[in-house]
């Protein structure tokens, strides 16, 4: 059976231990905090990679991503080719007053157009200013940290392995073609008659 007042005594003991320790106060904003590399601060947009596929807007659980676009016709690259259409981005905005920083938009983007930035100092006095348009989202890209170095013992990515295999195959094919061309052009350049080793016997 527990002793009456034992819980209170334990709580007071914790309080006394804490009171005897030196406090560690973060001197923010004079001293900036040391944030982890993968801190979820704000989202940056790399506009050149965006294809307006709308995956990020559709998968966002808060519906805080707004995208507008239009289609343009691209002329044929070669004579006789077909024209094709492509989406052109007109507006890309994120309402950070609604965003819950889940990171789903960054994970589902198939073209690496969205990135996390550790910046968190973008509070506003007006809630409407928390909607960042694409120009402001592009500015956050300058604060995105470089990706961490790969582990030397890690397995090579499949994309690199496939690219290296294709490059080796193309190099081997080019070497074989050069060797075949050299073998075919060797006797003709020397002027040697067929079946003999003496130049000029065929003319005689």
C-alpha positions, 0 to 999 in steps of 0.5 A: 500500500503506498504511503500517503503523500509519497507522490507529493514528496516525489514531485517536490524532489524533482522540483528541488533538483531542478532548482539547484541546476543552472538554467539554460536560456536561449538568447533568441533572437540575439543568438540564432538556434542551431537547427537540425538539417531537416528542419521544416521551416518554410517551403521553397519552389524551384519553378524550373522543375514544376510541370504543373502536374497538380499532384501537390495541390491534390494531395495537400490535406489542408488545400493550401496550395493554389496553382493556375496555369495555361496551355501553350502550343510548342512548334514541331522540332523538325519539319513534318513533326507534330505540334505539342502543347505544354502547361505554363505556370501562371501562379503558385502560392502556398498559404502558410496560415493553413499549412500544417507542415506535413511535407506531403507536397514535397514527397509527392512531387515527381520532379523535385520542384519543392524543398524544405528550408530551415527558415522560420522567421516569416511571421506577419501582422496580417494573416493575408501576408502569410500567403506566399506567391511564387516569387517569394517561394523562389526566394526561399530556395536560396536558404535551402541547405545542400543535401547531405553527402551519401554514405560511402558504404550505401548501395548505388542508386538504381538510376546511377547504375542504369545510367552507367550501364547504358554509358558502358554499353554505348562506349563498347558499341562505339569501340566495336564500330571503330574497330570494324571500320579500321579493319575494313579500311586497312587493306584499301589504304595500303594498296595491297593486292588481294591474296598477296603481300606485295603492293602493286601486284594487282596492277601488274 
